[in-house]
């Protein structure tokens, strides 16, 4: 649900794009997997509970942001940029679709993949609800009258 908005937010940040050596045609941020031909460093994002859960007020969705690089230092540096962007203690994540009220890093781990590359997985929880559009509120008012 919220993954596309997080992608848009991350891919629009110039500091992150510079750290990834991104280009206009390749943001180096990919959903679910990166091709073996993808040049390092890159980010893969995955929803760990697609569609999230919903209570009476807010939806909750967990995303893994997986950073892969040829050096540990680069992986760590990019992870700090991502954490600063997504931790709502300092920033507000813009979205045309959702009001994002909560985003917090809730875990992660470091490992080497099968190709010997350095990987850091960051796990984030997001709490949000869908924005009400003027059309929706107008039609609800008309239905109530």
C-alpha positions as CSV (number, residue, x, y, z in Angstrom):
1,X,0.0,0.0,0.0
2,X,2.4,2.6,1.2
3,X,5.5,1.2,-0.6
4,X,5.1,3.4,-3.7
5,X,4.9,6.5,-1.7
6,X,8.1,5.6,0.2
7,X,9.8,4.9,-3.1
8,X,8.7,8.3,-4.5
9,X,10.0,10.0,-1.4
10,X,13.4,8.2,-1.3
11,X,14.0,8.5,-5.0
12,X,13.4,12.3,-4.9
13,X,16.0,12.9,-2.2
14,X,19.2,14.3,-3.8
15,X,21.5,13.3,-1.0
16,X,20.4,9.7,-1.2
17,X,20.5,9.7,-5.0
18,X,24.1,11.0,-4.9
19,X,25.1,8.3,-2.4
20,X,23.6,5.7,-4.7
21,X,25.3,7.1,-7.8
22,X,21.8,7.2,-9.3
23,X,20.9,8.5,-12.8
24,X,17.8,10.0,-14.3
25,X,17.0,6.6,-15.8
26,X,17.9,4.5,-12.8
27,X,17.1,5.6,-9.2
28,X,18.9,2.4,-8.0
29,X,15.9,1.8,-5.7
30,X,14.0,-1.3,-6.7
31,X,10.8,-3.2,-5.5
32,X,11.4,-6.7,-4.2
33,X,14.7,-7.6,-5.9
34,X,17.5,-6.2,-7.9
35,X,18.8,-7.8,-11.0
36,X,22.3,-9.4,-10.9
37,X,23.4,-6.8,-13.4
38,X,22.4,-3.9,-11.1
39,X,25.4,-1.7,-10.3
40,X,26.3,-1.2,-6.7
41,X,25.2,0.4,-4.4
42,X,21.5,-0.1,-4.6
43,X,18.4,-0.4,-2.4
44,X,15.6,-3.0,-2.5
45,X,12.4,-2.3,-0.6
46,X,9.9,-5.0,0.4
47,X,6.6,-5.0,2.2
48,X,6.8,-7.6,5.0
49,X,3.0,-7.5,5.4
50,X,1.6,-6.4,2.1
51,X,-1.6,-4.4,2.5
52,X,-0.8,-4.0,6.2
53,X,-3.2,-4.3,9.1
54,X,-5.9,-2.0,9.9
55,X,-7.6,-1.0,13.2
56,X,-10.5,1.4,13.6
57,X,-8.3,4.5,12.8
58,X,-4.9,3.6,11.3
59,X,-3.3,1.2,8.8
60,X,0.0,-0.3,9.8
61,X,2.6,-1.6,7.3
62,X,6.1,-2.9,7.7
63,X,8.8,-2.3,5.1
64,X,12.3,-3.7,4.8
65,X,14.8,-1.4,3.2
66,X,17.7,-3.5,2.0
67,X,21.0,-1.7,1.1
68,X,23.7,-3.5,-0.8
69,X,27.2,-2.2,-1.6
70,X,30.7,-3.4,-2.2
71,X,32.0,-1.8,1.0
72,X,30.7,-1.9,4.5
73,X,31.3,1.8,5.0
74,X,29.1,2.7,2.0
75,X,26.4,0.4,3.2
76,X,26.4,2.0,6.6
77,X,26.5,5.6,5.2
78,X,23.5,5.0,3.0
79,X,21.6,3.3,5.9
80,X,22.1,6.5,8.0
81,X,20.7,8.6,5.1
82,X,17.7,6.3,4.8
83,X,17.1,6.3,8.5
84,X,17.2,10.1,8.7
85,X,14.7,10.3,5.9
86,X,12.2,7.8,7.2
87,X,12.3,8.3,11.0
88,X,9.5,10.8,11.6
89,X,11.2,12.3,14.7
90,X,12.8,14.8,12.3
91,X,10.9,14.8,9.0
92,X,7.5,14.6,7.5
93,X,7.1,12.1,4.7
94,X,5.0,13.6,1.9
95,X,2.3,11.6,0.2
96,X,-0.6,12.5,-2.1
97,X,-2.5,9.4,-1.0
98,X,-1.8,8.9,2.7
99,X,-1.5,10.8,6.0
100,X,1.6,9.2,7.5
101,X,1.6,9.7,11.2
102,X,4.3,7.3,12.4
103,X,7.4,5.8,10.9
104,X,10.0,4.2,13.0
105,X,13.0,1.9,12.5
106,X,12.2,-1.2,14.5
107,X,15.1,-3.4,13.7
108,X,17.6,-4.6,11.1
109,X,20.7,-6.7,10.5
110,X,23.9,-6.8,8.6
111,X,25.1,-9.7,6.5
112,X,27.0,-10.6,3.4
113,X,25.1,-12.0,0.4
114,X,26.1,-15.0,-1.7
115,X,28.2,-12.7,-3.9
116,X,30.2,-11.4,-0.9
117,X,28.6,-8.0,-1.0
118,X,27.8,-6.0,2.2
119,X,24.1,-5.8,3.0
120,X,22.2,-4.0,5.7
121,X,18.4,-4.6,6.1
122,X,16.5,-1.9,7.9
123,X,13.0,-2.7,9.1
124,X,10.5,0.2,9.5
125,X,6.9,0.3,10.7
126,X,4.5,2.9,9.2
127,X,1.2,4.0,10.6
128,X,-1.1,5.9,8.2
129,X,-4.6,6.4,6.9
130,X,-5.9,7.3,3.5
131,X,-6.4,11.0,2.8
132,X,-10.0,12.0,2.4
133,X,-10.5,13.9,-0.9
134,X,-12.9,16.8,-1.3
135,X,-14.9,14.6,-3.7
136,X,-15.3,11.9,-1.1
137,X,-16.3,14.3,1.6
138,X,-18.8,16.0,-0.7
139,X,-20.4,12.8,-1.8
140,X,-20.6,11.7,1.9
141,X,-22.3,15.0,2.8
142,X,-24.8,14.5,-0.1
143,X,-25.6,11.0,0.9
144,X,-26.3,12.2,4.5
145,X,-28.7,14.8,3.3
